[in-house]
Amino acid sequence: MACLGAILYDPTTAVTKATSAALAMTALDTTNLRITFTAPTSGRVLVRIVCTVHGATTFPQILLGVMSGSTVVARVAPVGALKSTAVATALLTQDATFVVGGLTSGNSYTWDAAYGVETLVASTGIKYGGPNNTTANDAFGAIQYEIWEA
């Protein structure tokens, strides 16, 4: 299985994508979380998006997926993994893996990593990036976006 495109985006300033209000699928970042790839012979690709949700003692219910312009290509409810007790400083890893079929072999596609909010929680967000320092609770690690031949 060949990797058709991968991004590990970890900016030095933390980014927050609010999950405190309901939201239809929206691209996360059309500059830094966009992959252009050529569809494989099979016409199927596997997409993986991994991010962190942070900010409250309970967590929002989100969707992760990909968009082509304003069109939703695919979306799924990610699997969540809590790394510590449910406190406001907890980092909840969200991992979405899904297969998209029906692509035309040899065609070029450009997809943006995207998210939607189905159940909101005040003061929460998808967060990534942040400084490399000794200050607690101001860095969240990279957001990971991959497209693989399926």
CYANA upper distance limits for C-alpha pairs under 8 A (distance plus 0.5 A):
  1 MET  CA    148 TRP  CA      7.18
  1 MET  CA    149 GLU  CA      5.91
  1 MET  CA    150 ALA  CA      6.94
  2 ALA  CA    148 TRP  CA      6.28
  2 ALA  CA    149 GLU  CA      5.82
  3 CYS  CA    146 GLU  CA      8.04
  3 CYS  CA    147 ILE  CA      6.72
  3 CYS  CA    148 TRP  CA      4.90
  3 CYS  CA    149 GLU  CA      6.79
  4 LEU  CA     37 PHE  CA      6.36
  4 LEU  CA     38 THR  CA      7.86
  4 LEU  CA    146 GLU  CA      8.30
  4 LEU  CA    147 ILE  CA      5.98
  4 LEU  CA    148 TRP  CA      5.68
  4 LEU  CA    149 GLU  CA      7.00
  5 GLY  CA     35 ILE  CA      6.59
  5 GLY  CA     36 THR  CA      7.77
  5 GLY  CA     37 PHE  CA      7.02
  5 GLY  CA    146 GLU  CA      6.28
  5 GLY  CA    147 ILE  CA      5.74
  5 GLY  CA    148 TRP  CA      7.50
  6 ALA  CA     35 ILE  CA      7.83
  6 ALA  CA    144 GLN  CA      8.10
  6 ALA  CA    145 TYR  CA      6.21
  6 ALA  CA    146 GLU  CA      4.73
  6 ALA  CA    147 ILE  CA      6.79
  7 ILE  CA     33 LEU  CA      7.34
  7 ILE  CA     35 ILE  CA      8.40
  7 ILE  CA    144 GLN  CA      6.33
  7 ILE  CA    145 TYR  CA      5.66
  7 ILE  CA    146 GLU  CA      6.81
  8 LEU  CA    142 ALA  CA      6.41
  8 LEU  CA    143 ILE  CA      6.36
  8 LEU  CA    144 GLN  CA      5.12
  8 LEU  CA    145 TYR  CA      7.02
  9 TYR  CA     32 ASN  CA      7.55
  9 TYR  CA     33 LEU  CA      7.96
  9 TYR  CA    128 TYR  CA      8.49
  9 TYR  CA    129 GLY  CA      7.91
  9 TYR  CA    142 ALA  CA      5.62
  9 TYR  CA    143 ILE  CA      5.86
  9 TYR  CA    144 GLN  CA      6.97
 10 ASP  CA    128 TYR  CA      6.94
 10 ASP  CA    129 GLY  CA      4.84
 10 ASP  CA    130 GLY  CA      7.82
 10 ASP  CA    141 GLY  CA      6.58
 10 ASP  CA    142 ALA  CA      4.62
 10 ASP  CA    143 ILE  CA      7.05
 11 PRO  CA     15 VAL  CA      8.31
 11 PRO  CA    128 TYR  CA      8.00
 11 PRO  CA    129 GLY  CA      5.09
 11 PRO  CA    130 GLY  CA      6.78
 11 PRO  CA    142 ALA  CA      8.11
 12 THR  CA    129 GLY  CA      6.23
 12 THR  CA    130 GLY  CA      5.27
 12 THR  CA    131 PRO  CA      5.42
 12 THR  CA    132 ASN  CA      7.99
 13 THR  CA    129 GLY  CA      6.39
 13 THR  CA    130 GLY  CA      4.89
 13 THR  CA    131 PRO  CA      6.43
 14 ALA  CA    127 LYS  CA      7.35
 14 ALA  CA    128 TYR  CA      6.19
 14 ALA  CA    129 GLY  CA      4.93
 14 ALA  CA    130 GLY  CA      4.32
 14 ALA  CA    131 PRO  CA      7.67
 14 ALA  CA    138 ASP  CA      7.56
 14 ALA  CA    139 ALA  CA      6.71
 14 ALA  CA    140 PHE  CA      7.73
 15 VAL  CA    127 LYS  CA      5.98
 15 VAL  CA    128 TYR  CA      5.89
 15 VAL  CA    129 GLY  CA      6.65
 15 VAL  CA    130 GLY  CA      7.88
 16 THR  CA    125 GLY  CA      6.19
 16 THR  CA    126 ILE  CA      6.19
 16 THR  CA    127 LYS  CA      5.09
 16 THR  CA    128 TYR  CA      7.42
 17 LYS  CA     28 LEU  CA      7.98
 17 LYS  CA    125 GLY  CA      5.71
 17 LYS  CA    126 ILE  CA      5.52
 17 LYS  CA    127 LYS  CA      6.88
 18 ALA  CA    123 SER  CA      8.37
 18 ALA  CA    124 THR  CA      6.76
 18 ALA  CA    125 GLY  CA      4.78
 18 ALA  CA    126 ILE  CA      6.98
 19 THR  CA     23 LEU  CA      8.38
 19 THR  CA     60 PRO  CA      7.00
 19 THR  CA     62 ILE  CA      8.28
 19 THR  CA    117 VAL  CA      6.48
 19 THR  CA    120 LEU  CA      6.20
 19 THR  CA    121 VAL  CA      7.03
 19 THR  CA    122 ALA  CA      7.96
 19 THR  CA    123 SER  CA      8.25
 19 THR  CA    124 THR  CA      5.97
 19 THR  CA    125 GLY  CA      5.15
 19 THR  CA    126 ILE  CA      7.36
 20 SER  CA     60 PRO  CA      8.24
 20 SER  CA    120 LEU  CA      5.38
 20 SER  CA    121 VAL  CA      5.47
 20 SER  CA    122 ALA  CA      5.06
 20 SER  CA    123 SER  CA      6.52
 20 SER  CA    124 THR  CA      6.30
 20 SER  CA    125 GLY  CA      7.49
 21 ALA  CA    117 VAL  CA      7.46
 21 ALA  CA    119 THR  CA      8.39
 21 ALA  CA    120 LEU  CA      5.75
 21 ALA  CA    121 VAL  CA      7.93
 21 ALA  CA    122 ALA  CA      8.20
 22 ALA  CA    116 GLY  CA      8.00
 22 ALA  CA    117 VAL  CA      5.42
 22 ALA  CA    118 GLU  CA      6.15
 22 ALA  CA    119 THR  CA      7.01
 22 ALA  CA    120 LEU  CA      6.38
 23 LEU  CA    116 GLY  CA      5.63
 23 LEU  CA    117 VAL  CA      5.26
 23 LEU  CA    118 GLU  CA      7.40
 24 ALA  CA    115 TYR  CA      8.31
 24 ALA  CA    116 GLY  CA      5.52
 24 ALA  CA    117 VAL  CA      7.20
 25 MET  CA     63 LEU  CA      8.19
 25 MET  CA     65 GLY  CA      8.44
 25 MET  CA     72 VAL  CA      7.63
 25 MET  CA    114 ALA  CA      6.70
 25 MET  CA    115 TYR  CA      5.65
 25 MET  CA    116 GLY  CA      4.72
 25 MET  CA    117 VAL  CA      8.15
 26 THR  CA     67 MET  CA      8.36
 26 THR  CA    114 ALA  CA      5.72
 26 THR  CA    115 TYR  CA      5.99
 26 THR  CA    116 GLY  CA      6.75
 27 ALA  CA     66 VAL  CA      8.15
 27 ALA  CA     67 MET  CA      7.28
 27 ALA  CA    112 ASP  CA      6.31
 27 ALA  CA    113 ALA  CA      6.28
 27 ALA  CA    114 ALA  CA      4.57
 27 ALA  CA    115 TYR  CA      7.00
 28 LEU  CA     33 LEU  CA      7.40
 28 LEU  CA    112 ASP  CA      7.82
 28 LEU  CA    113 ALA  CA      6.39
 28 LEU  CA    114 ALA  CA      5.51
 28 LEU  CA    115 TYR  CA      7.07
 29 ASP  CA     33 LEU  CA      5.76
 29 ASP  CA     34 ARG  CA      7.80
 29 ASP  CA    112 ASP  CA      7.78
 29 ASP  CA    113 ALA  CA      7.86
 30 THR  CA     34 ARG  CA      6.14
 30 THR  CA    112 ASP  CA      6.57
 33 LEU  CA    112 ASP  CA      6.37
 33 LEU  CA    113 ALA  CA      6.27
 33 LEU  CA    145 TYR  CA      7.56
 34 ARG  CA    110 THR  CA      7.38
 34 ARG  CA    111 TRP  CA      6.17
 34 ARG  CA    112 ASP  CA      4.86
 34 ARG  CA    113 ALA  CA      6.96
 35 ILE  CA    110 THR  CA      6.13
 35 ILE  CA    111 TRP  CA      6.00
 35 ILE  CA    112 ASP  CA      6.98
 35 ILE  CA    147 ILE  CA      8.40
 36 THR  CA    108 SER  CA      7.32
 36 THR  CA    109 TYR  CA      6.00
 36 THR  CA    110 THR  CA      4.65
 36 THR  CA    111 TRP  CA      6.94
 37 PHE  CA    108 SER  CA      6.08
 37 PHE  CA    109 TYR  CA      6.01
 37 PHE  CA    110 THR  CA      7.04
 38 THR  CA    105 SER  CA      8.07
 38 THR  CA    106 GLY  CA      6.07
 38 THR  CA    107 ASN  CA      5.99
 38 THR  CA    108 SER  CA      4.90
 38 THR  CA    109 TYR  CA      6.78
 39 ALA  CA     43 GLY  CA      6.47
 39 ALA  CA     44 ARG  CA      7.82
 39 ALA  CA     45 VAL  CA      8.02
 39 ALA  CA    103 LEU  CA      6.85
 39 ALA  CA    104 THR  CA      6.88
 39 ALA  CA    105 SER  CA      5.44
 39 ALA  CA    106 GLY  CA      5.65
 39 ALA  CA    107 ASN  CA      6.03
 39 ALA  CA    108 SER  CA      6.81
 39 ALA  CA    109 TYR  CA      7.69
 39 ALA  CA    149 GLU  CA      8.41
 40 PRO  CA     44 ARG  CA      7.36
 40 PRO  CA     45 VAL  CA      8.09
 40 PRO  CA    105 SER  CA      5.74
 40 PRO  CA    106 GLY  CA      6.77
 40 PRO  CA    149 GLU  CA      6.73
 41 THR  CA    104 THR  CA      8.48
 41 THR  CA    105 SER  CA      5.27
 41 THR  CA    106 GLY  CA      7.49
 42 SER  CA    105 SER  CA      7.29
 42 SER  CA    150 ALA  CA      7.85
 43 GLY  CA    101 GLY  CA      6.29
 43 GLY  CA    102 GLY  CA      6.08
 43 GLY  CA    103 LEU  CA      4.89
 43 GLY  CA    104 THR  CA      6.09
 43 GLY  CA    105 SER  CA      5.77
 44 ARG  CA     99 VAL  CA      7.28
 44 ARG  CA    100 VAL  CA      6.06
 44 ARG  CA    101 GLY  CA      4.68
 44 ARG  CA    102 GLY  CA      6.97
 44 ARG  CA    103 LEU  CA      6.67
 44 ARG  CA    149 GLU  CA      7.13
 44 ARG  CA    150 ALA  CA      5.86
 45 VAL  CA     99 VAL  CA      6.11
 45 VAL  CA    100 VAL  CA      5.90
 45 VAL  CA    101 GLY  CA      7.04
 45 VAL  CA    147 ILE  CA      7.02
 45 VAL  CA    148 TRP  CA      5.99
 45 VAL  CA    149 GLU  CA      5.24
 45 VAL  CA    150 ALA  CA      5.04
 46 LEU  CA     97 THR  CA      7.57
 46 LEU  CA     98 PHE  CA      6.19
 46 LEU  CA     99 VAL  CA      4.85
 46 LEU  CA    100 VAL  CA      6.86
 46 LEU  CA    147 ILE  CA      6.23
 46 LEU  CA    148 TRP  CA      5.50
 46 LEU  CA    149 GLU  CA      6.69
 46 LEU  CA    150 ALA  CA      5.79
 47 VAL  CA     96 ALA  CA      8.40
 47 VAL  CA     97 THR  CA      6.14
 47 VAL  CA     98 PHE  CA      5.93
 47 VAL  CA     99 VAL  CA      6.66
 47 VAL  CA    100 VAL  CA      8.02
 47 VAL  CA    145 TYR  CA      8.07
 47 VAL  CA    146 GLU  CA      6.20
 47 VAL  CA    147 ILE  CA      5.12
 47 VAL  CA    148 TRP  CA      6.87
 48 ARG  CA     95 ASP  CA      7.79
 48 ARG  CA     96 ALA  CA      6.06
 48 ARG  CA     97 THR  CA      4.92
 48 ARG  CA     98 PHE  CA      7.19
 48 ARG  CA    144 GLN  CA      8.17
 48 ARG  CA    145 TYR  CA      6.31
 48 ARG  CA    146 GLU  CA      5.67
 48 ARG  CA    147 ILE  CA      7.09
 49 ILE  CA     64 LEU  CA      7.68
 49 ILE  CA     65 GLY  CA      8.16
 49 ILE  CA     95 ASP  CA      6.46
 49 ILE  CA     96 ALA  CA      5.73
 49 ILE  CA     97 THR  CA      7.14
 49 ILE  CA    113 ALA  CA      7.93
 49 ILE  CA    143 ILE  CA      7.98
 49 ILE  CA    144 GLN  CA      6.03
 49 ILE  CA    145 TYR  CA      5.10
 49 ILE  CA    146 GLU  CA      7.04
 50 VAL  CA     93 THR  CA      7.53
 50 VAL  CA     94 GLN  CA      6.10
 50 VAL  CA     95 ASP  CA      5.01
 50 VAL  CA     96 ALA  CA      6.86
 50 VAL  CA    143 ILE  CA      6.37
 50 VAL  CA    144 GLN  CA      5.55
 50 VAL  CA    145 TYR  CA      7.21
 51 CYS  CA     93 THR  CA      6.32
 51 CYS  CA     94 GLN  CA      5.78
 51 CYS  CA     95 ASP  CA      7.22
 51 CYS  CA    126 ILE  CA      7.35
 51 CYS  CA    127 LYS  CA      7.80
 51 CYS  CA    128 TYR  CA      7.62
 51 CYS  CA    142 ALA  CA      7.80
 51 CYS  CA    143 ILE  CA      5.38
 51 CYS  CA    144 GLN  CA      7.11
 52 THR  CA     91 LEU  CA      6.55
 52 THR  CA     92 LEU  CA      5.88
 52 THR  CA     93 THR  CA      5.07
 52 THR  CA     94 GLN  CA      6.34
 52 THR  CA    126 ILE  CA      6.09
 52 THR  CA    127 LYS  CA      6.15
 52 THR  CA    128 TYR  CA      7.23
 52 THR  CA    140 PHE  CA      7.38
 52 THR  CA    141 GLY  CA      8.47
 52 THR  CA    143 ILE  CA      8.02
 53 VAL  CA     59 PHE  CA      7.93
 53 VAL  CA     91 LEU  CA      6.52
 53 VAL  CA     92 LEU  CA      5.51
 53 VAL  CA     93 THR  CA      6.94
 53 VAL  CA     94 GLN  CA      7.56
 53 VAL  CA    124 THR  CA      7.50
 53 VAL  CA    125 GLY  CA      6.05
 53 VAL  CA    126 ILE  CA      4.93
 53 VAL  CA    127 LYS  CA      6.48
 54 HIS  CA     59 PHE  CA      8.18
 54 HIS  CA     88 ALA  CA      7.57
 54 HIS  CA     89 THR  CA      7.22
 54 HIS  CA     90 ALA  CA      6.73
 54 HIS  CA     91 LEU  CA      5.75
 54 HIS  CA     92 LEU  CA      6.79
 54 HIS  CA    124 THR  CA      6.09
 54 HIS  CA    125 GLY  CA      6.24
 54 HIS  CA    126 ILE  CA      7.02
 54 HIS  CA    127 LYS  CA      7.16
 55 GLY  CA     88 ALA  CA      5.52
 55 GLY  CA     89 THR  CA      6.69
 55 GLY  CA     90 ALA  CA      7.88
 55 GLY  CA    123 SER  CA      6.11
 55 GLY  CA    124 THR  CA      4.84
 55 GLY  CA    125 GLY  CA      7.05
 56 ALA  CA     86 ALA  CA      8.45
 56 ALA  CA     87 VAL  CA      6.96
 56 ALA  CA     88 ALA  CA      4.51
 56 ALA  CA     89 THR  CA      7.66
 56 ALA  CA     90 ALA  CA      8.31
 56 ALA  CA    121 VAL  CA      8.13
 56 ALA  CA    122 ALA  CA      7.98
 56 ALA  CA    123 SER  CA      6.81
 56 ALA  CA    124 THR  CA      6.42
 57 THR  CA     86 ALA  CA      5.46
 57 THR  CA     87 VAL  CA      5.04
 57 THR  CA     88 ALA  CA      5.30
 57 THR  CA     90 ALA  CA      8.18
 58 THR  CA     86 ALA  CA      7.29
 58 THR  CA     87 VAL  CA      8.46
 58 THR  CA    121 VAL  CA      7.67
 59 PHE  CA    120 LEU  CA      8.44
 59 PHE  CA    121 VAL  CA      6.67
 59 PHE  CA    124 THR  CA      7.77
 60 PRO  CA    117 VAL  CA      7.77
 60 PRO  CA    118 GLU  CA      8.09
 60 PRO  CA    119 THR  CA      5.87
 60 PRO  CA    120 LEU  CA      5.40
 60 PRO  CA    121 VAL  CA      5.57
 60 PRO  CA    124 THR  CA      7.88
 61 GLN  CA     77 ALA  CA      8.26
 61 GLN  CA    117 VAL  CA      6.74
 61 GLN  CA    118 GLU  CA      6.05
 61 GLN  CA    119 THR  CA      5.34
 61 GLN  CA    120 LEU  CA      7.21
 62 ILE  CA     77 ALA  CA      6.82
 62 ILE  CA     78 PRO  CA      7.86
 62 ILE  CA    115 TYR  CA      7.35
 62 ILE  CA    116 GLY  CA      6.08
 62 ILE  CA    117 VAL  CA      5.00
 62 ILE  CA    118 GLU  CA      6.10
 62 ILE  CA    119 THR  CA      7.48
 63 LEU  CA     75 ARG  CA      6.65
 63 LEU  CA     76 VAL  CA      5.88
 63 LEU  CA     77 ALA  CA      5.13
 63 LEU  CA     78 PRO  CA      6.93
 63 LEU  CA    115 TYR  CA      5.92
 63 LEU  CA    116 GLY  CA      5.48
 63 LEU  CA    117 VAL  CA      6.83
 63 LEU  CA    118 GLU  CA      7.78
 64 LEU  CA     75 ARG  CA      5.97
 64 LEU  CA     76 VAL  CA      6.15
 64 LEU  CA     77 ALA  CA      6.88
 64 LEU  CA     78 PRO  CA      6.97
 64 LEU  CA     96 ALA  CA      6.89
 64 LEU  CA    113 ALA  CA      8.02
 64 LEU  CA    114 ALA  CA      6.27
 64 LEU  CA    115 TYR  CA      5.02
 64 LEU  CA    116 GLY  CA      7.12
 65 GLY  CA     72 VAL  CA      8.21
 65 GLY  CA     73 VAL  CA      7.98
 65 GLY  CA     74 ALA  CA      5.85
 65 GLY  CA     75 ARG  CA      4.44
 65 GLY  CA     76 VAL  CA      6.71
 65 GLY  CA     96 ALA  CA      8.23
 65 GLY  CA    113 ALA  CA      6.51
 65 GLY  CA    114 ALA  CA      5.63
 65 GLY  CA    115 TYR  CA      6.64
 66 VAL  CA     72 VAL  CA      6.79
 66 VAL  CA     73 VAL  CA      6.11
 66 VAL  CA     74 ALA  CA      6.11
 66 VAL  CA     75 ARG  CA      7.07
 66 VAL  CA    111 TRP  CA      6.37
 66 VAL  CA    112 ASP  CA      5.90
 66 VAL  CA    113 ALA  CA      5.25
 66 VAL  CA    114 ALA  CA      5.71
 67 MET  CA     71 THR  CA      5.92
 67 MET  CA     72 VAL  CA      4.98
 67 MET  CA     73 VAL  CA      5.65
 67 MET  CA     74 ALA  CA      7.70
 67 MET  CA    111 TRP  CA      5.86
 67 MET  CA    112 ASP  CA      5.72
 67 MET  CA    113 ALA  CA      7.16
 67 MET  CA    114 ALA  CA      6.90
 68 SER  CA     72 VAL  CA      7.00
 68 SER  CA     73 VAL  CA      6.96
 68 SER  CA    109 TYR  CA      8.36
 68 SER  CA    110 THR  CA      6.69
 68 SER  CA    111 TRP  CA      5.39
 68 SER  CA    112 ASP  CA      6.97
 69 GLY  CA    111 TRP  CA      8.04
 69 GLY  CA    112 ASP  CA      8.26
 73 VAL  CA    100 VAL  CA      8.42
 74 ALA  CA    100 VAL  CA      7.47
 76 VAL  CA     96 ALA  CA      7.22
 76 VAL  CA     98 PHE  CA      7.87
 77 ALA  CA     96 ALA  CA      7.45
 78 PRO  CA     94 GLN  CA      6.11
 78 PRO  CA     95 ASP  CA      5.63
 78 PRO  CA     96 ALA  CA      4.84
 78 PRO  CA     97 THR  CA      8.06
 79 VAL  CA     94 GLN  CA      6.07
 79 VAL  CA     95 ASP  CA      5.71
 79 VAL  CA     96 ALA  CA      6.85
 80 GLY  CA     92 LEU  CA      6.82
 80 GLY  CA     93 THR  CA      6.05
 80 GLY  CA     94 GLN  CA      5.09
 80 GLY  CA     95 ASP  CA      7.00
 81 ALA  CA     92 LEU  CA      6.18
 81 ALA  CA     93 THR  CA      5.64
 81 ALA  CA     94 GLN  CA      7.10
 82 LEU  CA     86 ALA  CA      8.20
 82 LEU  CA     90 ALA  CA      7.83
 82 LEU  CA     91 LEU  CA      7.11
 82 LEU  CA     92 LEU  CA      5.22
 82 LEU  CA     93 THR  CA      6.95
 83 LYS  CA     90 ALA  CA      7.49
 83 LYS  CA     91 LEU  CA      6.90
 83 LYS  CA     92 LEU  CA      7.03
 83 LYS  CA     93 THR  CA      8.19
 84 SER  CA     90 ALA  CA      6.43
 84 SER  CA     91 LEU  CA      7.98
 85 THR  CA     90 ALA  CA      7.24
 86 ALA  CA     90 ALA  CA      6.61
 89 THR  CA    137 ASN  CA      7.02
 91 LEU  CA    140 PHE  CA      8.10
 99 VAL  CA    150 ALA  CA      7.75
103 LEU  CA    107 ASN  CA      8.26
113 ALA  CA    145 TYR  CA      7.43
127 LYS  CA    140 PHE  CA      6.62
128 TYR  CA    139 ALA  CA      7.60
128 TYR  CA    140 PHE  CA      5.35
128 TYR  CA    141 GLY  CA      5.90
128 TYR  CA    142 ALA  CA      5.88
128 TYR  CA    143 ILE  CA      6.33
129 GLY  CA    139 ALA  CA      6.33
129 GLY  CA    140 PHE  CA      5.97
129 GLY  CA    141 GLY  CA      5.57
129 GLY  CA    142 ALA  CA      5.99
129 GLY  CA    143 ILE  CA      8.18
130 GLY  CA    138 ASP  CA      6.54
130 GLY  CA    139 ALA  CA      4.52
130 GLY  CA    140 PHE  CA      6.72
130 GLY  CA    141 GLY  CA      7.55
131 PRO  CA    138 ASP  CA      7.59
131 PRO  CA    139 ALA  CA      6.37
132 ASN  CA    139 ALA  CA      7.80
